[in-house]
Amino acid sequence: MKVQGMKRQLVGMVVRDMMDKTVVVQVERLVKHKLYKKYIKRRGKFAVHDKNNSCRIGDKVLITESRPLSKTKRWRLSKILEKAV
């Protein structure tokens, strides 16, 4: 059941920051294999809107789902949880 008005939030790592006001965030999740019952890491990359260009590669960030901002951007930067060293 999907709750109306609730936007998905994900935590991931910035892997690319070369674009203006856009970063690419990689999100890892664990999925259980149907037959072997072993947990497997699955990765997804999301184009995220960063209006202040504040993110750098290696930052841990919280992203929130939003309306389509461009052809590929459907996520916004909520906050930077951890800065890269």
DSSP file (Angstrom, degrees, kcal/mol; ACC not computed):
  #  RESIDUE AA STRUCTURE BP1 BP2  ACC     N-H-->O    O-->H-N    N-H-->O    O-->H-N    TCO  KAPPA ALPHA  PHI   PSI    X-CA   Y-CA   Z-CA
    1    1 A M              0   0    0      0, 0.0     2,-0.5     0, 0.0     0, 0.0   0.000 360.0 360.0 360.0 130.4    0.0    0.0    0.0
    2    2 A K        -     0   0    0      0, 0.0     2,-0.5     0, 0.0     0, 0.0  -0.818 360.0-137.5 -99.1 129.6    1.4    3.4   -1.0
    3    3 A V    >   -     0   0    0     -2,-0.5     3,-1.1     3,-0.0     2,-0.2  -0.723  23.3-121.8 -86.9 128.4    0.9    6.3    1.3
    4    4 A Q  T 3  S+     0   0    0     -2,-0.5     3,-0.1     1,-0.2    -1,-0.0  -0.469  91.5  16.1 -70.5 134.6   -0.1    9.5   -0.5
    5    5 A G  T 3  S+     0   0    0      1,-0.3     2,-0.5    -2,-0.2    -1,-0.2   0.226  90.9 121.8  91.2 -14.8    2.2   12.5    0.1
    6    6 A M    <   -     0   0    0     -3,-1.1     2,-0.4     1,-0.0    -1,-0.3  -0.711  48.8-154.1 -85.0 127.0    5.1   10.5    1.5
    7    7 A K        -     0   0    0     -2,-0.5     2,-0.1    -3,-0.1    59,-0.0  -0.823  19.7-112.6-102.6 140.2    8.3   10.9   -0.5
    8    8 A R        -     0   0    0     -2,-0.4    57,-2.4    56,-0.1     2,-0.4  -0.389  29.4-161.4 -68.5 145.0   11.0    8.2   -0.6
    9    9 A Q  E     -A   64   0A   0     55,-0.2     2,-0.3    -2,-0.1    55,-0.2  -0.995   8.5-176.4-128.9 137.0   14.3    9.1    1.0
   10   10 A L  E     -A   63   0A   0     53,-2.1    53,-2.9    -2,-0.4     2,-0.5  -0.934  19.1-139.2-131.2 153.2   17.6    7.3    0.4
   11   11 A V  E     +A   62   0A   0     -2,-0.3    17,-0.4    51,-0.2     2,-0.3  -0.952  38.9 144.8-112.5 131.6   21.1    7.5    1.7
   12   12 A G  E     -A   61   0A   0     49,-2.2    49,-2.7    -2,-0.5     2,-0.4  -0.885  44.6 -96.6-153.3-176.5   24.0    7.2   -0.7
   13   13 A M  E     -AB  60  26A   0     13,-2.3    13,-3.0    -2,-0.3     2,-0.4  -0.909  34.5-118.6-114.6 135.4   27.5    8.2   -1.6
   14   14 A V  E     + B   0  25A   0     45,-2.4    44,-2.4    -2,-0.4    11,-0.2  -0.601  35.4 169.5 -73.4 125.0   28.4   10.9   -4.2
   15   15 A V  E     +     0   0A   0      9,-2.9     2,-0.3    -2,-0.4    10,-0.2   0.528  64.8  28.0-113.3 -11.9   30.3    9.3   -7.0
   16   16 A R  E     + B   0  24A   0      8,-1.2     8,-2.5    40,-0.1    -1,-0.3  -0.967  46.8 162.6-152.9 133.8   30.4   12.2   -9.6
   17   17 A D        +     0   0    0     -2,-0.3     4,-0.1     6,-0.2     5,-0.1   0.058  43.8 111.7-138.6  27.3   30.2   16.0   -9.2
   18   18 A M        +     0   0    0      2,-0.1     2,-0.1     0, 0.0     5,-0.1   0.694  60.4  83.3 -79.7 -19.2   31.4   17.4  -12.5
   19   19 A M  S >  S-     0   0    0      3,-0.5     3,-0.7     1,-0.1     2,-0.5  -0.432  88.9-101.1 -86.0 160.0   28.1   18.9  -13.6
   20   20 A D  T 3  S-     0   0    0      1,-0.2    -1,-0.1    -2,-0.1    -2,-0.1  -0.707 100.9 -11.4 -82.1 122.8   26.6   22.2  -12.6
   21   21 A K  T 3  S+     0   0    0     -2,-0.5    29,-2.0    29,-0.1     2,-0.4   0.667 120.1  94.9  62.8  21.0   24.0   21.9   -9.9
   22   22 A T  E <   + C   0  49A   0     -3,-0.7    -3,-0.5    27,-0.2     2,-0.3  -0.999  46.7 179.3-141.4 137.4   23.9   18.1  -10.3
   23   23 A V  E     - C   0  48A   0     25,-2.3    25,-3.3    -2,-0.4     2,-0.5  -0.940  26.2-127.5-129.1 157.2   25.6   15.2   -8.6
   24   24 A V  E     -BC  16  47A   0     -8,-2.5    -9,-2.9    -2,-0.3    -8,-1.2  -0.929  25.5-164.1-106.2 125.3   25.4   11.4   -9.2
   25   25 A V  E     -BC  14  46A   0     21,-2.7    21,-2.6    -2,-0.5     2,-0.5  -0.922   8.6-148.9-114.3 130.9   24.7    9.5   -6.0
   26   26 A Q  E     -BC  13  45A   0    -13,-3.0   -13,-2.3    -2,-0.4     2,-0.5  -0.876  13.5-165.0-100.7 126.3   25.2    5.7   -5.7
   27   27 A V  E     - C   0  44A   0     17,-3.0    17,-2.1    -2,-0.5     2,-0.4  -0.936   2.7-157.0-113.8 129.4   22.8    3.9   -3.4
   28   28 A E  E     + C   0  43A   0     -2,-0.5     2,-0.3   -17,-0.4    15,-0.2  -0.847  14.1 175.4-105.4 142.2   23.4    0.4   -2.1
   29   29 A R  E     - C   0  42A   0     13,-2.6    13,-3.0    -2,-0.4     2,-0.5  -0.969  27.7-122.1-140.1 157.0   20.7   -2.0   -0.9
   30   30 A L  E     - C   0  41A   0     -2,-0.3     2,-0.4    11,-0.2    11,-0.2  -0.872  25.9-173.1-103.5 131.5   20.7   -5.6    0.3
   31   31 A V  E     - C   0  40A   0      9,-2.7     9,-3.0    -2,-0.5     2,-0.4  -0.976  22.5-126.8-124.4 135.5   18.4   -8.1   -1.6
   32   32 A K  E     - C   0  39A   0     -2,-0.4     7,-0.2     7,-0.2     2,-0.2  -0.690  25.9-121.2 -84.4 128.9   17.7  -11.6   -0.5
   33   33 A H     >  -     0   0    0      5,-2.8     4,-1.4    -2,-0.4    -1,-0.0  -0.493  17.1-137.6 -68.1 134.2   18.3  -14.3   -3.2
   34   34 A K  T  4 S+     0   0    0     -2,-0.2    -1,-0.1     2,-0.2    -2,-0.0   0.892  95.5  27.6 -64.3 -42.2   15.1  -16.3   -3.7
   35   35 A L  T  4 S+     0   0    0      1,-0.1    -1,-0.2     3,-0.1    -2,-0.0   0.920 130.6  33.2 -86.9 -47.9   16.7  -19.7   -4.0
   36   36 A Y  T  4 S-     0   0    0      2,-0.1    -2,-0.2     1,-0.0    -1,-0.1   0.554  89.2-138.4 -92.4  -7.9   19.9  -19.5   -1.9
   37   37 A K     <  +     0   0    0     -4,-1.4     2,-0.3     1,-0.2    -3,-0.1   0.686  55.4 138.7  60.2  20.5   18.6  -17.0    0.7
   38   38 A K        -     0   0    0     -6,-0.0    -5,-2.8     1,-0.0     2,-0.4  -0.741  57.3-115.6 -95.3 144.6   21.9  -15.2    0.7
   39   39 A Y  E     -C   32   0A   0     -2,-0.3     2,-0.4    -7,-0.2    -7,-0.2  -0.657  31.5-166.1 -83.7 133.5   21.9  -11.4    0.8
   40   40 A I  E     -C   31   0A   0     -9,-3.0    -9,-2.7    -2,-0.4     2,-0.4  -0.933  20.1-121.8-119.9 139.7   23.3   -9.7   -2.4
   41   41 A K  E     -C   30   0A   0     -2,-0.4     2,-0.4   -11,-0.2   -11,-0.2  -0.685  27.9-170.3 -81.1 130.3   24.4   -6.0   -2.7
   42   42 A R  E     -C   29   0A   0    -13,-3.0   -13,-2.6    -2,-0.4     2,-0.4  -0.965   4.9-157.1-119.4 139.9   22.5   -4.1   -5.4
   43   43 A R  E     -C   28   0A   0     -2,-0.4     2,-0.3   -15,-0.2   -15,-0.2  -0.902   9.8-175.7-120.1 145.9   23.5   -0.6   -6.5
   44   44 A G  E     -C   27   0A   0    -17,-2.1   -17,-3.0    -2,-0.4     2,-0.4  -0.994  14.7-144.8-136.2 145.1   21.6    2.1   -8.2
   45   45 A K  E     -C   26   0A   0     -2,-0.3     2,-0.4   -19,-0.2   -19,-0.2  -0.927  16.9-171.5-112.5 134.9   22.8    5.5   -9.5
   46   46 A F  E     -C   25   0A   0    -21,-2.6   -21,-2.7    -2,-0.4     2,-0.5  -0.977  23.9-130.8-127.3 135.8   20.6    8.6   -9.3
   47   47 A A  E     -C   24   0A   0     25,-0.5    27,-0.8    -2,-0.4    28,-0.8  -0.758  34.9-164.6 -81.5 125.7   21.1   12.1  -10.7
   48   48 A V  E     -Cd  23  75A   0    -25,-3.3   -25,-2.3    -2,-0.5     2,-0.5  -0.929  20.0-123.0-122.5 136.7   20.4   14.5   -7.9
   49   49 A H  E     +Cd  22  76A   0     26,-2.5    28,-2.2    -2,-0.4     2,-0.5  -0.667  27.3 178.7 -79.4 123.1   19.7   18.2   -7.9
   50   50 A D    >   -     0   0    0    -29,-2.0     3,-1.5    -2,-0.5   -29,-0.1  -0.836   4.3-175.1-125.4  88.7   22.3   20.1   -5.8
   51   51 A K  T 3  S+     0   0    0     -2,-0.5    -1,-0.1     1,-0.3   -29,-0.1   0.735  82.2  43.0 -64.9 -24.2   21.3   23.8   -6.1
   52   52 A N  T 3  S-     0   0    0    -31,-0.1    -1,-0.3     0, 0.0    -2,-0.0   0.405 101.0-126.8-100.3   2.9   24.3   25.2   -4.1
   53   53 A N    <   +     0   0    0     -3,-1.5    -2,-0.1     1,-0.1   -31,-0.0   0.902  63.7 140.9  51.7  44.3   27.0   22.9   -5.6
   54   54 A S        +     0   0    0      2,-0.0     2,-0.2   -33,-0.0    -1,-0.1   0.612  35.6  91.9 -93.4 -13.9   27.9   21.9   -2.1
   55   55 A C        -     0   0    0     -5,-0.1     2,-0.3    28,-0.0    28,-0.1  -0.555  50.6-172.3 -87.7 147.8   28.6   18.2   -2.6
   56   56 A R    >   -     0   0    0     -2,-0.2     3,-1.9   -33,-0.0   -42,-0.3  -0.885  41.8 -74.8-128.8 162.7   32.0   16.6   -3.4
   57   57 A I  T 3  S+     0   0    0     -2,-0.3   -42,-0.2     1,-0.2     3,-0.1  -0.342 118.5  27.7 -59.2 132.9   32.9   13.1   -4.3
   58   58 A G  T 3  S+     0   0    0    -44,-2.4    -1,-0.2     1,-0.3     2,-0.1   0.272  85.0 135.9  98.3 -10.0   32.8   10.8   -1.3
   59   59 A D    <   -     0   0    0     -3,-1.9   -45,-2.4    25,-0.1     2,-0.6  -0.464  52.8-133.7 -70.5 141.2   30.2   12.7    0.7
   60   60 A K  E     +AE  13  82A   0     22,-2.6    21,-2.0   -47,-0.2    22,-1.9  -0.873  37.2 179.9 -94.1 124.0   27.4   10.7    2.3
   61   61 A V  E     -AE  12  80A   0    -49,-2.7   -49,-2.2    -2,-0.6     2,-0.5  -0.860  32.3-133.1-130.6 158.6   24.1   12.3    1.5
   62   62 A L  E     -AE  11  79A   0     17,-2.8    16,-2.8    -2,-0.3    17,-1.4  -0.953  29.3-167.7-107.3 125.5   20.4   12.0    2.1
   63   63 A I  E     -AE  10  77A   0    -53,-2.9   -53,-2.1    -2,-0.5     2,-0.4  -0.875   6.8-153.0-118.3 151.1   18.3   12.4   -1.1
   64   64 A T  E     -AE   9  76A   0     12,-2.7    12,-2.8    -2,-0.3   -55,-0.2  -0.957  23.2-112.2-124.9 138.5   14.5   12.9   -1.5
   65   65 A E  E     + E   0  75A   0    -57,-2.4     2,-0.3    -2,-0.4    10,-0.2  -0.373  45.6 166.1 -64.9 143.3   12.3   12.0   -4.4
   66   66 A S        -     0   0    0      8,-2.6     3,-0.1     1,-0.1   -58,-0.0  -0.841  41.2 -66.1-145.7-177.0   10.8   15.0   -6.2
   67   67 A R  S    S-     0   0    0     -2,-0.3     2,-0.2     1,-0.1    -1,-0.1  -0.323  74.2 -74.8 -68.2 160.3    9.0   16.0   -9.4
   68   68 A P        +     0   0    0      0, 0.0     6,-0.2     0, 0.0    -1,-0.1  -0.417  48.3 179.2 -61.3 126.2   11.0   15.6  -12.7
   69   69 A L        -     0   0    0      4,-2.8     2,-0.2    -2,-0.2     5,-0.1   0.668  67.1 -18.6-101.1 -23.8   13.6   18.4  -12.9
   70   70 A S  S    S-     0   0    0      3,-1.1    -1,-0.2     1,-0.0     0, 0.0  -0.853  93.7 -62.5-159.6-165.9   15.1   17.3  -16.2
   71   71 A K  S    S+     0   0    0     -2,-0.2     3,-0.0     1,-0.2    -1,-0.0   0.880 133.2  13.0 -60.1 -38.6   15.4   14.2  -18.4
   72   72 A T  S    S+     0   0    0    -26,-0.0     2,-0.6    -4,-0.0   -25,-0.5   0.625 103.1  97.6-114.2 -17.6   17.2   12.2  -15.8
   73   73 A K        +     0   0    0      1,-0.1    -4,-2.8   -27,-0.1    -3,-1.1  -0.653  25.0 142.7 -85.6 118.7   16.8   14.2  -12.5
   74   74 A R        +     0   0    0    -27,-0.8    -8,-2.6    -2,-0.6     2,-0.3   0.188  57.2  72.1-131.0  12.2   14.0   13.0  -10.1
   75   75 A W  E     -dE  48  65A   0    -28,-0.8   -26,-2.5   -10,-0.2     2,-0.3  -0.946  59.1-154.4-132.2 149.7   15.8   13.5   -6.8
   76   76 A R  E     -dE  49  64A   0    -12,-2.8   -12,-2.7    -2,-0.3     2,-0.5  -0.912  29.2-107.8-120.8 151.1   16.8   16.5   -4.7
   77   77 A L  E     + E   0  63A   0    -28,-2.2   -14,-0.2    -2,-0.3   -26,-0.1  -0.662  33.0 178.6 -76.3 123.3   19.6   16.8   -2.1
   78   78 A S  E     -     0   0A   0    -16,-2.8     2,-0.3    -2,-0.5   -15,-0.2   0.901  60.9 -29.1 -89.4 -54.0   18.1   16.9    1.4
   79   79 A K  E     - E   0  62A   0    -17,-1.4   -17,-2.8     0, 0.0     2,-0.7  -0.990  52.8-111.7-161.1 157.6   21.3   17.1    3.5
   80   80 A I  E     - E   0  61A   0     -2,-0.3   -19,-0.2   -19,-0.2     3,-0.2  -0.858  28.1-175.8 -93.2 117.4   24.9   16.1    3.7
   81   81 A L  E    S+     0   0A   0    -21,-2.0     2,-0.3    -2,-0.7   -20,-0.2   0.842  70.4   9.6 -82.5 -35.4   25.3   13.6    6.4
   82   82 A E  E    S- E   0  60A   0    -22,-1.9   -22,-2.6     0, 0.0    -1,-0.3  -0.963  70.5-137.1-151.1 125.4   29.1   13.2    6.3
   83   83 A K        -     0   0    0     -2,-0.3     2,-0.1   -24,-0.2   -24,-0.1  -0.565  31.8-107.3 -81.9 148.3   31.7   15.2    4.4
   84   84 A A              0   0    0     -2,-0.2   -25,-0.1     1,-0.1    -1,-0.1  -0.424 360.0 360.0 -70.9 149.0   34.5   13.4    2.6
   85   85 A V              0   0    0    -27,-0.1    -1,-0.1    -2,-0.1   -27,-0.1   0.457 360.0 360.0 -80.8 360.0   37.9   13.6    4.2
